[in-house]
Amino acid sequence: MADSMQVELVSIEKALWSGEAKFVRARTVEGELGILPGHAPLLGQLAEGHPVRIDPVNGASITVNVDGGFLSVRPDGVSVLAESAEVVSGES
């Protein structure tokens, strides 16, 4: 199993973060997910008003408030596609 995965976080306005991460946490309308490298593929609708946390390979965790959108987990990485998003801690 890989130690990291490619993660992209984008909103309608702009790309907010892209890089290698070891963990992503997000809440979908079906429940909370913790995603590690090698996670099974899925597509989920993000729950409004819940933050997404990304743990980069190098650096501090990034927490982003998102309002709607989708989470896509693929064999080559994770995409967080938010209707609107604001970085509340970590890189921007």
C-alpha positions in Angstrom: 0.0 0.0 0.0 1.2 3.5 -0.8 2.2 5.9 1.9 0.5 8.9 0.3 -2.1 10.0 -2.3 -2.6 13.0 -4.5 -5.3 15.3 -3.2 -7.0 18.3 -4.9 -9.3 20.7 -3.2 -11.1 23.1 -5.5 -14.1 25.4 -5.2 -16.1 27.0 -8.0 -13.9 30.2 -7.7 -10.4 28.6 -7.5 -8.1 25.8 -6.7 -7.4 25.9 -2.9 -4.8 23.2 -2.4 -3.1 20.3 -4.2 -0.4 17.9 -3.1 0.5 14.7 -1.5 -1.4 13.7 1.7 -1.6 10.8 4.1 -5.2 11.3 5.3 -8.4 13.1 4.3 -11.5 13.4 6.6 -14.8 14.6 5.2 -18.5 14.3 6.1 -20.9 13.2 3.4 -24.7 13.0 3.5 -24.1 9.3 4.3 -21.7 9.9 7.2 -18.1 10.8 8.1 -15.3 9.3 6.1 -11.6 8.8 6.8 -9.6 8.2 3.7 -6.2 6.7 3.6 -4.0 5.8 0.6 -5.5 2.8 -1.2 -9.1 3.5 -0.1 -11.8 1.9 -2.3 -13.2 4.2 -5.0 -16.3 6.2 -4.1 -18.3 9.3 -4.9 -20.1 11.1 -2.1 -22.1 14.3 -1.7 -20.5 16.6 0.9 -22.6 17.5 3.8 -23.0 21.3 4.2 -21.5 23.1 7.1 -18.9 20.4 7.9 -15.1 20.9 7.5 -12.8 18.8 5.4 -9.4 18.0 7.0 -6.3 17.2 4.9 -3.1 15.9 6.5 -0.3 16.6 4.0 2.8 14.4 3.9 4.9 17.4 5.0 3.3 20.1 7.0 0.4 20.9 9.3 -3.1 19.8 8.8 -5.4 21.9 6.6 -8.9 22.5 7.6 -11.4 23.9 5.2 -15.1 24.8 5.7 -17.1 23.7 2.7 -20.7 24.3 1.7 -21.8 21.6 -0.6 -20.1 19.7 -3.3 -18.7 16.3 -3.9 -15.8 14.0 -2.8 -14.3 11.7 -5.3 -11.9 8.9 -4.3 -10.1 7.2 -7.2 -7.2 4.8 -7.5 -4.9 7.8 -8.4 -6.1 10.2 -5.6 -8.9 12.2 -4.0 -10.7 15.3 -5.3 -12.8 17.6 -3.1 -15.1 19.6 -5.3 -16.8 22.3 -3.2 -19.5 24.8 -4.1 -17.8 27.2 -1.8 -14.8 26.7 0.5 -12.7 28.7 3.0 -9.4 27.6 4.5 -9.7 28.1 8.3 -6.3 26.6 9.3 -3.2 25.5 7.6 -2.0 26.5 4.1 -4.0 28.4 1.6 
